[in-house]
Amino acid sequence: MLAIRQAEIIRDQIRHADPQISVEIVTMKTTGDRILDKSLAQIGGKGLFVKELDRALMEGRIDLAVHSLKDMPMEENEELPILAYGKREDPRDVLVYRPGLESLPEHPVIGTSSRRRALQMERLYPGCTFRGIRGNVQTRMRKLETEGYDGTLLAAAGLRRLGMEHVAGRYFSVDEMIPAAGQGILAVQGRRGERYDWMDEIDDPASRAAALAERQFIRILGGGCTSPSAAHAQISGNELKLTGLYYDEGTGKYSVDSICMGISVEKGISGGKDFSRAARAGEKLAERIIRRDG
């Protein structure tokens, strides 16, 4: 299961940073995991994957929570901050074909519950029909084979972490299908005021800068984790390039734009100023789109 594998990745990094620490994984089944016959928008959004873990953190039943950053609400709980952003895995989206297919038929049925993915997929493959699909990667693979889908869309990061890259039919570039904000990044959440001496060993400055830029873009546009808006930051040397997608459900206006900004993400550099510049990139790009299309 992907959630367990992600927790194991962080556990192993903590043990490497401080071999004296004892780390135990506590598995929890959230409301989002249990209710699979409705879309996330119908049952409260992706925050359902976070709420139960937030409660366990506040009550002291767990000391850390590991999330896919793309599943976390844009408005963060000050009492339960994100302490570290793990090194980013492949951020791309992947098309997985139904067994027996090597390409999509003329009018394919695509399984996805993501409006963001459906909007962009429709531009790449006009004539698609979309049907909701929920569940973990293994559940979706079974549904793909038995419930009449021709393909489904998944995050490459999840497949790589599970060692399931072989099921990928086509990888979309981040320009063809702009990822969800934070896609491919693991977020480590803890309690405010507690000391975690090993956290700097887990926190990846490039991931932190990208995450702040992407999430600020979505936040300014008023989107959440069920919003069709998308953002992806690429960092090369001391430059951050942020590409954002904004879709207005009311007017059908579809906007893609990008911005570049100089930052520094080297280990050991005090991050406040530079990371503020990363967040500012998200803010500036969102404001530009609002001025142009609002």
Residue, then its C-alpha position, 0 to 999 in steps of 0.5 A: m500500500l502506497a501510504i505505508r511505503q511512503a511512511e517507510i521512506i521517511r522512517d528509513q531517512i530518520r533512522h539514517a539521520d539518527p540511528q539511536i531513534s526508535v521509529e514505529i509505523v502506525t497505520m490508520k484508515t481515513t474516511g477518504d480511504r473508506i468511502l470509495d463510491k463517491s467523489l472526494a468533492q462529494i464527501g469533503g475533499k482530499g482533506l479527509f485524508v488528513k483530518e484523522l491524522d491531525r487528530a492523532l497528532m494533537e492527541g499524542r497518539i502519533d508524533l509525525a504524519v507522512h502525507s503526499l503533499k498534493d493531498m494536503p489542504m492549502e490552508e495549514n494548521e499552525e499547531l501542526p506545521i509541515l516540518a520537512y519536504g522530502k526530495r521530490e520523486d517523478p512529478r509527472d502523470v501517467l496513463v495506464y492502459r487496460p490490460g491488452l491495450e497498447s494505445l487508446p481506442e478512438h473514443p476511450v473511457i478514462g477512469t479519473s476522479s481528478r478534474r485537473r487531469a480530465l481537463q488536460m487529458e481532453r485536450l490531448y485526446p479529444g473524444c474521451t469519456f471520463r468516469g470516476i475511479r477511486g481507491n489505492v493503486q492496486t484497487r484502481m488496477r483491478k477496476l481498470e481490468t474489470e469495470g470497462y475502462d480503457g485507461t486510467l491516470l495515476a501519479a508516476a511518483g506512486l508507481r515508482r515508490l511501489g516498484m510498479e513502473h512497468v504498468a505505465g503506458r505513457y508518461f506525460s511531460v509536465d508541460e503536456m499535463i501540469p501536475a497537482a501542486g506538490q505532486g511527488i513530494l512527501a510532507v512530514q507533519g508534526r506538532r508546533g514547538e517540539r524539537y526534531d534535530w534530525m529534520d534538516e537531514i530529511d528536508d530538501p530545500a529544492s522541494r521546499a521552494a517548489a512546494l511553497a511556490e506551487r501551493q501559494f499559486i493555488r492558494i491565491l487563486g482560491g483553489g484547494c486540493t479538489s480544484p482543477s488548478a495546477a502548478h509545477a515548479q522546476i528548479s535549475g541552479n538558482e532559477l525557479k520556473l513556475t508554470g500554472l494552470y487556472y480553470d474557471e468552472g463558471t466561464g470555462k476560461y482555461s489559462v496557462d502561464s509561467i514565471c521565472m525567479g532567481i532563488s538559492v536552495e543550497k543546503g546550509i543557507s538560511g532559507g527565510k528570504d529565499f523561500s519567501r521569494a519562492a512563495r512570491a513567485g506563486e503569488k505573482l503568477a496568480e496575480r498576473i492571471i487574475r489581472r488578465d483573465g479576472 
